[in-house]
Amino acid sequence: MFEEHFEKYIKQCRWFGGKGRTIKEIKVSDKITLPSKDFFQLLIVDIVYSSEQSEKYLLPVGFDDKMIQQQGKIAKVIYNEKEGVLYEATFDEKFRGLLIDLINQNKKINLDNGNLIASRGKYFNSFLKDKKLPENSMISQAQQSNTSFIYDDVFFLKLYRRLQIGENPEAQLTKYLTEKTNFDKLPFFAGSIQYNKNKDETYTIALLQKYITNKGDAWEYFSNGVKRFLNKAAKQSQYAQTEELIEPAITQKVRLLAKRTAQLHIALSDFSENGNMKPEPVSKDYRLFLYESTMELANNIFSELNFDNYGDLIKDDVARLISVKDAIFAKIQEIKNMNISGQLIRTHADYHLGQILFTGDDFIISDFEGEPTRSFSLRTQKHIALRDIAGIIRSFHYAAYAPVLKNHSQNGQTPLFTYWAQQWYQYISEVFLNSYLKDVLQANFLSNVPEELDYLLDFYMLEKAIYELDYELHNRPSWLMVAAKGVLQIIEKRVEVHHFVKAKGEKYD
């Protein structure tokens, strides 16, 4: 009906992930009219690309015949013989209020080809203030691939924009952790909206959670700590002890983050009759999956990598990457024949410091959606818990080197900054890893064999660093140095974070 107006608007939206692709056609495959005196529709839009697989996006729209809507204008149109503005409804507070009202009512909207079901979570009412629905809402500025609303600091609603068939992993995990486990360091599940089409297609439209008052995220917290550390360390000789230069509060918070991570994994490893959550033994198929997926990505990267294309700061690292290509591929090859004990469990799937809220005295683990560009089947793939640990350690590496990159762009390369950044990263990673292993000592989801833990942490960190290489290569070439150093430190054994892995029965400091 309005498809001819969509391409120009969608291309400028933050949540649209296909900006670099050529759009062949845009068509509305489904439209859901919401019960309201105002005109609001949820449009399921099929975006057909000229050379890649098509994608589905959610586009909520409203119609304003009074011409007063200022934000999210899509086009002037004629609807029901009235001239007005077609606009994105997320900018309308009445639309945002309607969504939470539908969830509160457990509303089911029957459609010609299915239904829309809004459902309250088990603890929805306990989150309300004075047993009343929040009256005000605003769009959060934090999201990019989705659109989120904050309701009077009571609720946080995430509206999923790119849709895939199946229950969204974030809605699934958040509900499970909230209603079936004792883990409480997450934004609790409060409700969801689901679209069921023709009995065989299910799409998660929205997730409602308890709002968490916070002071930013763990990335911001630890990045600020790095800056203070580097400023202090720059005045010291290289013989100074790293431990003495790091603020005790930072070390304490690292241990706390390790504890929260351990608690999450223990909750996810508890026996469950739910097949989606039930732990599984490590299989040959899983090892083959790791090998094939990592090898494919590595092959793609080395076909594009050319150290002549980069500046002096990263040219040496890229050159060394190319020189150790065979060693990288050999490391990946080893996983096929590695005997691995322990269990495969559901994990966070995209665990880094930016996914963890900092309240001022504690950490809240959020955003269980997984990597948005990947399929649901990959995001719900069970892994060994060390994969999440590798994600956090790689995130610490990025936090350590961010000031180095900034300093280089302003003042040229400073080896002293690089030296102390590496010391901070190594020390903090050691504290985090040892604290985590101590906290999961009695659990059964990790191997008891130190050599296995060593190898697996190495492998997952290599997998993560290779993924980062791919991202930086195509999006932020100036950050390629951090990912390259991550790979080199594993292959060349120059810095061995895994060296601190101890047997689970061994005493920890």
PLY file of the C-alpha trace (Angstrom):
ply
format ascii 1.0
element vertex 509
property float x
property float y
property float z
element edge 508
property int vertex1
property int vertex2
end_header
0.00 0.00 0.00
2.76 2.48 0.95
5.81 0.47 -0.19
7.05 3.06 -2.67
7.80 5.42 0.24
9.73 2.98 2.43
13.17 2.62 0.84
14.33 6.21 1.36
13.12 6.18 4.98
14.40 2.75 5.96
17.89 3.38 4.57
18.42 6.25 7.01
17.31 4.33 10.11
19.90 3.16 12.64
18.21 -0.21 13.02
18.47 -1.12 9.33
21.44 -3.42 8.80
21.46 -3.61 5.01
22.76 -0.13 4.18
25.62 -1.45 2.06
23.37 -3.63 -0.09
21.37 -2.87 -3.22
17.63 -3.11 -2.57
15.71 -4.69 -5.41
12.22 -4.56 -3.89
10.37 -3.74 -0.69
7.01 -5.31 -0.04
4.68 -5.63 2.95
4.09 -9.32 3.63
1.93 -8.84 6.74
0.11 -5.98 8.42
-1.38 -6.08 11.90
-3.84 -3.36 12.83
-3.71 -2.64 16.56
-6.85 -1.98 18.63
-6.82 1.79 19.11
-8.85 4.86 18.23
-5.71 6.05 16.47
-4.41 4.31 13.36
-1.45 2.07 14.26
-0.20 -0.89 12.25
2.69 -3.30 12.65
4.04 -3.91 9.17
6.22 -6.92 8.40
8.35 -5.67 5.54
10.24 -7.99 3.19
13.39 -6.34 1.87
14.62 -8.12 -1.26
18.25 -7.51 -2.18
19.69 -7.83 -5.67
22.36 -10.37 -4.75
21.79 -11.47 -1.14
19.10 -13.25 0.84
16.06 -11.14 1.64
15.33 -10.00 5.20
12.22 -9.22 7.22
11.95 -6.01 9.23
9.31 -4.69 11.57
8.03 -1.20 10.71
5.32 0.16 13.05
3.43 3.00 11.35
0.84 5.58 12.26
-1.27 7.98 10.19
-1.72 11.63 11.15
-4.39 13.53 9.20
-3.83 16.67 11.30
-0.24 17.06 10.03
1.19 17.66 13.53
3.53 14.66 13.79
7.11 15.97 13.65
9.33 12.89 14.11
9.65 9.78 11.99
7.90 11.16 8.92
7.86 8.67 6.08
5.70 10.43 3.48
2.56 12.43 2.82
-0.14 9.99 1.75
-3.86 9.69 1.23
-5.54 7.09 3.42
-9.30 6.49 3.60
-9.77 9.57 1.39
-7.88 11.74 3.90
-4.56 13.44 3.31
-2.02 13.09 6.08
1.42 11.96 7.18
2.50 8.34 7.37
5.08 8.12 10.16
7.02 5.61 12.23
4.84 4.95 15.26
7.70 4.42 17.71
7.97 8.22 17.95
4.38 8.45 19.19
3.89 8.09 22.95
0.36 6.80 22.35
1.79 3.88 20.39
4.36 3.12 23.08
1.63 3.21 25.72
-0.53 0.90 23.60
2.17 -1.79 23.54
2.49 -1.98 27.31
-1.29 -1.87 27.66
-1.61 -4.88 25.34
0.90 -6.80 27.48
-0.92 -5.84 30.68
-4.20 -7.16 29.25
-2.65 -10.41 27.96
-4.24 -9.33 24.72
-4.76 -11.76 21.84
-5.56 -10.27 18.44
-6.96 -12.75 15.96
-5.96 -12.22 12.34
-6.91 -13.84 9.06
-3.66 -15.80 8.95
-2.75 -16.14 12.61
-2.69 -14.03 15.76
-0.74 -11.51 17.80
-0.30 -12.51 21.44
0.84 -10.09 24.13
1.70 -11.82 27.41
2.57 -10.66 30.91
5.45 -12.27 32.72
5.05 -14.05 36.04
6.27 -11.03 38.05
4.78 -8.21 35.95
2.54 -6.86 38.70
5.33 -6.85 41.28
7.31 -4.40 39.14
4.54 -1.79 39.05
4.65 1.28 41.25
1.41 1.70 43.24
-0.08 -1.07 41.06
-0.41 1.39 38.17
0.94 1.21 34.64
3.60 3.84 33.92
2.15 6.88 32.17
5.22 8.26 30.42
7.71 6.77 27.99
10.72 7.75 25.96
12.88 6.21 23.26
16.22 4.94 24.53
19.23 6.24 22.65
21.33 3.19 23.49
20.04 0.76 20.87
21.08 0.56 17.24
19.89 -2.74 15.77
16.56 -2.52 17.64
14.39 0.21 19.13
13.87 0.42 22.89
11.53 2.36 25.14
11.83 3.31 28.81
8.60 3.60 30.80
9.00 5.85 33.87
12.11 3.91 34.96
9.79 0.95 35.61
9.94 -1.03 32.38
12.28 -1.37 29.43
10.76 -2.61 26.16
12.83 -3.75 23.22
11.09 -3.73 19.84
12.89 -6.14 17.52
13.39 -4.71 14.05
15.03 -7.50 12.04
12.78 -10.53 12.41
13.59 -14.21 12.14
11.31 -17.21 12.43
11.31 -18.62 15.95
11.36 -17.33 19.50
14.02 -14.67 19.94
16.90 -16.11 22.04
16.86 -13.08 24.33
13.19 -13.45 25.17
13.68 -17.18 25.68
16.72 -16.90 27.95
15.47 -13.90 29.92
12.16 -15.59 30.68
13.87 -18.85 31.64
16.38 -17.19 33.97
13.71 -15.01 35.58
11.02 -17.63 36.10
12.92 -20.93 36.36
16.21 -20.13 38.15
17.52 -18.22 41.16
19.80 -16.01 39.07
18.80 -12.42 39.75
21.55 -10.30 38.20
19.66 -9.53 34.99
16.80 -7.25 33.93
13.86 -9.49 34.82
11.41 -10.71 32.19
8.11 -8.82 32.39
6.33 -9.77 29.18
6.50 -10.20 25.42
4.60 -9.76 22.16
4.61 -12.59 19.65
3.20 -12.86 16.12
2.08 -16.33 15.05
1.49 -16.80 11.34
-0.19 -19.81 9.73
0.62 -22.07 12.71
4.19 -22.66 11.50
5.82 -19.24 11.72
6.47 -17.45 15.01
8.11 -14.04 15.36
9.06 -12.30 18.60
7.98 -8.68 18.17
8.88 -7.23 21.57
10.42 -8.07 24.95
9.43 -6.23 28.13
11.84 -6.20 31.09
12.18 -4.56 34.46
14.13 -1.33 34.07
17.53 -1.24 35.78
18.70 2.10 37.14
22.39 2.26 36.27
25.51 4.38 35.97
26.47 3.16 32.53
27.99 -0.15 31.57
31.06 -2.18 32.52
32.91 -0.96 29.43
32.63 2.63 30.62
33.57 1.70 34.17
36.70 -0.27 33.29
37.73 2.10 30.48
37.80 4.95 32.96
39.88 2.75 35.26
42.36 2.09 32.44
42.77 5.81 31.78
43.51 6.52 35.43
45.94 3.60 35.54
47.82 4.74 32.41
48.08 8.31 33.66
49.56 7.02 36.90
51.80 4.42 35.24
53.22 6.95 32.76
54.98 8.61 35.68
56.55 5.34 36.87
59.44 3.23 35.64
58.80 -0.10 33.97
60.01 -1.77 37.16
56.90 -0.65 39.05
54.48 -3.43 40.03
51.24 -3.41 38.04
49.25 -4.59 41.06
50.38 -1.57 43.06
49.26 0.85 40.35
45.75 -0.56 39.85
43.10 0.83 42.17
41.89 -1.79 44.69
38.30 -0.96 43.74
38.98 -2.01 40.15
40.39 -5.37 41.22
37.44 -5.87 43.55
34.97 -5.15 40.74
36.77 -7.56 38.41
36.30 -10.32 40.99
32.64 -9.34 41.39
32.10 -9.50 37.63
33.70 -12.95 37.59
31.33 -14.04 40.38
28.25 -12.78 38.50
29.44 -14.55 35.35
29.94 -17.79 37.29
26.45 -17.48 38.80
24.99 -17.04 35.32
26.70 -20.15 34.00
25.72 -22.21 37.04
22.08 -21.18 36.49
22.29 -22.09 32.80
23.92 -25.45 33.57
21.31 -26.60 36.07
19.41 -29.62 34.85
16.31 -28.74 32.89
13.66 -30.82 31.14
13.50 -28.01 28.58
15.48 -29.27 25.59
16.50 -25.73 24.69
18.24 -25.36 28.05
19.32 -28.89 28.96
23.13 -29.33 29.14
24.65 -31.72 26.61
27.95 -33.62 26.39
30.60 -32.26 24.04
30.16 -34.14 20.78
32.22 -34.74 17.66
29.63 -32.72 15.75
30.26 -29.73 18.02
34.03 -29.92 17.51
33.45 -30.11 13.76
31.11 -27.12 13.94
33.80 -25.06 15.71
36.41 -26.10 13.18
34.33 -25.35 10.09
32.90 -22.02 11.26
36.26 -20.67 12.49
38.19 -21.94 9.48
35.73 -20.37 7.06
36.05 -16.98 8.73
39.86 -17.23 8.87
40.02 -18.10 5.16
37.87 -15.11 4.29
40.04 -12.74 6.33
43.39 -13.86 4.93
42.07 -13.56 1.39
41.55 -9.84 2.07
44.43 -9.00 4.42
47.22 -6.91 2.91
49.58 -5.15 5.30
50.47 -2.49 2.70
47.02 -0.98 3.19
47.53 0.01 6.83
49.31 2.71 8.81
52.55 2.35 10.72
50.84 1.63 14.06
49.34 -1.63 12.85
51.44 -2.53 9.80
53.91 -4.63 11.80
51.13 -6.58 13.53
49.36 -7.29 10.23
52.64 -8.38 8.65
53.24 -10.81 11.54
49.68 -12.10 11.17
50.37 -13.00 7.58
53.66 -14.66 8.57
51.94 -16.93 11.14
48.98 -17.85 8.93
49.96 -21.53 8.86
50.20 -21.65 12.65
46.73 -20.09 12.96
45.22 -22.68 10.64
47.02 -25.48 12.48
45.60 -24.23 15.79
42.09 -24.28 14.36
42.67 -27.75 12.89
43.49 -29.21 16.33
39.92 -28.80 17.62
38.67 -31.63 15.39
40.63 -34.28 17.26
40.69 -32.76 20.74
39.11 -34.86 23.46
36.94 -32.51 25.48
34.99 -33.29 28.64
32.56 -31.01 30.41
29.20 -29.88 29.08
27.69 -27.73 26.38
25.27 -25.18 27.85
23.39 -22.14 26.66
25.64 -19.13 27.04
25.23 -15.38 26.77
26.40 -15.70 23.14
27.66 -12.11 22.74
29.36 -11.48 26.07
31.44 -8.34 26.42
31.73 -5.37 28.78
29.20 -3.32 26.84
26.47 -5.88 27.62
26.85 -5.52 31.38
25.17 -2.72 33.29
26.97 -1.13 36.25
24.70 0.03 39.06
27.44 1.72 41.09
28.07 -1.26 43.35
27.10 -4.30 41.26
26.87 -5.68 37.74
23.70 -6.69 35.89
24.10 -8.91 32.84
21.84 -7.84 29.99
21.18 -8.24 26.26
20.97 -12.00 25.75
20.02 -11.54 22.09
23.34 -12.80 20.72
25.06 -11.34 17.68
22.16 -9.71 15.73
23.61 -10.51 12.29
23.63 -14.25 13.00
20.79 -16.73 12.63
18.76 -17.86 15.64
20.17 -21.38 15.26
23.72 -20.04 15.68
22.71 -17.77 18.57
21.09 -20.65 20.46
23.96 -23.05 19.78
25.19 -24.50 23.07
28.85 -23.98 23.90
31.36 -24.63 26.63
31.06 -21.78 29.12
34.64 -20.67 28.48
33.42 -19.10 25.25
31.79 -16.33 27.30
34.97 -15.99 29.34
37.00 -15.52 26.18
34.57 -12.77 25.16
35.13 -10.83 28.38
38.92 -11.25 28.25
38.95 -9.97 24.68
36.80 -7.06 25.85
39.35 -6.26 28.56
41.97 -6.21 25.81
39.98 -3.64 23.86
39.43 -1.53 26.99
43.19 -1.55 27.68
44.17 -0.50 24.17
41.49 2.12 23.47
43.59 4.89 25.14
46.66 3.71 23.19
44.86 4.24 19.89
43.54 7.61 20.98
46.96 8.71 22.21
48.59 7.64 18.94
46.09 9.61 16.85
46.83 12.72 18.92
50.53 12.46 19.78
52.03 9.68 17.70
53.00 6.20 18.88
54.01 5.93 22.53
55.64 2.57 23.43
55.30 3.31 27.14
51.50 3.53 26.83
51.47 0.26 24.91
53.61 -1.46 27.53
51.39 -0.43 30.45
48.18 -1.17 28.55
49.45 -4.71 28.05
50.33 -5.00 31.76
46.85 -3.85 32.78
45.20 -6.29 30.39
47.29 -9.24 31.53
46.79 -8.56 35.24
43.04 -7.89 35.03
42.49 -10.97 32.87
44.38 -13.11 35.36
42.26 -11.82 38.24
39.02 -12.36 36.31
39.87 -15.85 35.12
41.15 -17.17 38.44
38.18 -15.68 40.29
35.74 -17.24 37.83
37.33 -20.69 38.07
37.27 -20.49 41.85
33.56 -19.61 41.78
32.65 -22.58 39.52
34.85 -25.03 41.44
31.92 -27.23 42.49
30.09 -27.11 39.16
30.25 -29.88 36.56
30.02 -28.00 33.27
33.79 -27.44 32.91
36.50 -30.03 32.49
38.71 -31.03 35.43
41.72 -31.35 33.09
43.93 -28.22 33.10
45.29 -28.95 29.61
41.76 -29.00 28.21
40.91 -25.70 29.88
44.14 -24.20 28.54
43.42 -25.32 25.01
39.75 -24.36 25.00
40.35 -20.87 26.35
43.05 -20.43 23.71
40.73 -21.64 20.98
37.77 -19.50 21.98
39.98 -16.42 22.33
41.41 -17.13 18.88
37.91 -17.59 17.46
36.80 -14.30 19.02
39.89 -12.41 17.82
39.40 -13.73 14.27
35.80 -12.55 14.38
37.06 -9.17 15.57
39.58 -9.07 12.71
36.73 -9.51 10.26
34.67 -6.77 11.89
37.52 -4.25 12.14
38.68 -4.99 8.60
35.29 -3.96 7.23
34.19 -1.34 9.74
37.05 0.15 11.81
40.47 -0.44 10.22
42.10 1.83 12.80
41.18 -0.73 15.51
42.63 -3.68 13.60
45.73 -3.56 15.82
43.83 -4.81 18.89
42.34 -7.81 17.12
45.67 -8.59 15.43
47.53 -8.49 18.76
44.87 -10.79 20.20
45.61 -13.43 17.57
49.37 -13.01 17.80
49.47 -13.31 21.57
47.87 -16.73 21.31
49.88 -18.03 18.38
53.26 -16.60 19.37
52.76 -17.30 23.10
54.07 -13.85 23.92
51.40 -13.29 26.56
49.58 -16.27 27.96
46.43 -15.39 29.79
45.63 -19.10 29.72
48.80 -19.73 31.73
46.76 -18.84 34.80
44.23 -21.64 34.27
44.65 -24.10 37.13
43.17 -27.46 37.85
39.74 -27.09 39.42
40.92 -29.00 42.46
44.01 -26.85 42.95
44.09 -24.11 45.54
43.56 -20.57 44.30
45.14 -17.47 45.69
0 1
1 2
2 3
3 4
4 5
5 6
6 7
7 8
8 9
9 10
10 11
11 12
12 13
13 14
14 15
15 16
16 17
17 18
18 19
19 20
20 21
21 22
22 23
23 24
24 25
25 26
26 27
27 28
28 29
29 30
30 31
31 32
32 33
33 34
34 35
35 36
36 37
37 38
38 39
39 40
40 41
41 42
42 43
43 44
44 45
45 46
46 47
47 48
48 49
49 50
50 51
51 52
52 53
53 54
54 55
55 56
56 57
57 58
58 59
59 60
60 61
61 62
62 63
63 64
64 65
65 66
66 67
67 68
68 69
69 70
70 71
71 72
72 73
73 74
74 75
75 76
76 77
77 78
78 79
79 80
80 81
81 82
82 83
83 84
84 85
85 86
86 87
87 88
88 89
89 90
90 91
91 92
92 93
93 94
94 95
95 96
96 97
97 98
98 99
99 100
100 101
101 102
102 103
103 104
104 105
105 106
106 107
107 108
108 109
109 110
110 111
111 112
112 113
113 114
114 115
115 116
116 117
117 118
118 119
119 120
120 121
121 122
122 123
123 124
124 125
125 126
126 127
127 128
128 129
129 130
130 131
131 132
132 133
133 134
134 135
135 136
136 137
137 138
138 139
139 140
140 141
141 142
142 143
143 144
144 145
145 146
146 147
147 148
148 149
149 150
150 151
151 152
152 153
153 154
154 155
155 156
156 157
157 158
158 159
159 160
160 161
161 162
162 163
163 164
164 165
165 166
166 167
167 168
168 169
169 170
170 171
171 172
172 173
173 174
174 175
175 176
176 177
177 178
178 179
179 180
180 181
181 182
182 183
183 184
184 185
185 186
186 187
187 188
188 189
189 190
190 191
191 192
192 193
193 194
194 195
195 196
196 197
197 198
198 199
199 200
200 201
201 202
202 203
203 204
204 205
205 206
206 207
207 208
208 209
209 210
210 211
211 212
212 213
213 214
214 215
215 216
216 217
217 218
218 219
219 220
220 221
221 222
222 223
223 224
224 225
225 226
226 227
227 228
228 229
229 230
230 231
231 232
232 233
233 234
234 235
235 236
236 237
237 238
238 239
239 240
240 241
241 242
242 243
243 244
244 245
245 246
246 247
247 248
248 249
249 250
250 251
251 252
252 253
253 254
254 255
255 256
256 257
257 258
258 259
259 260
260 261
261 262
262 263
263 264
264 265
265 266
266 267
267 268
268 269
269 270
270 271
271 272
272 273
273 274
274 275
275 276
276 277
277 278
278 279
279 280
280 281
281 282
282 283
283 284
284 285
285 286
286 287
287 288
288 289
289 290
290 291
291 292
292 293
293 294
294 295
295 296
296 297
297 298
298 299
299 300
300 301
301 302
302 303
303 304
304 305
305 306
306 307
307 308
308 309
309 310
310 311
311 312
312 313
313 314
314 315
315 316
316 317
317 318
318 319
319 320
320 321
321 322
322 323
323 324
324 325
325 326
326 327
327 328
328 329
329 330
330 331
331 332
332 333
333 334
334 335
335 336
336 337
337 338
338 339
339 340
340 341
341 342
342 343
343 344
344 345
345 346
346 347
347 348
348 349
349 350
350 351
351 352
352 353
353 354
354 355
355 356
356 357
357 358
358 359
359 360
360 361
361 362
362 363
363 364
364 365
365 366
366 367
367 368
368 369
369 370
370 371
371 372
372 373
373 374
374 375
375 376
376 377
377 378
378 379
379 380
380 381
381 382
382 383
383 384
384 385
385 386
386 387
387 388
388 389
389 390
390 391
391 392
392 393
393 394
394 395
395 396
396 397
397 398
398 399
399 400
400 401
401 402
402 403
403 404
404 405
405 406
406 407
407 408
408 409
409 410
410 411
411 412
412 413
413 414
414 415
415 416
416 417
417 418
418 419
419 420
420 421
421 422
422 423
423 424
424 425
425 426
426 427
427 428
428 429
429 430
430 431
431 432
432 433
433 434
434 435
435 436
436 437
437 438
438 439
439 440
440 441
441 442
442 443
443 444
444 445
445 446
446 447
447 448
448 449
449 450
450 451
451 452
452 453
453 454
454 455
455 456
456 457
457 458
458 459
459 460
460 461
461 462
462 463
463 464
464 465
465 466
466 467
467 468
468 469
469 470
470 471
471 472
472 473
473 474
474 475
475 476
476 477
477 478
478 479
479 480
480 481
481 482
482 483
483 484
484 485
485 486
486 487
487 488
488 489
489 490
490 491
491 492
492 493
493 494
494 495
495 496
496 497
497 498
498 499
499 500
500 501
501 502
502 503
503 504
504 505
505 506
506 507
507 508
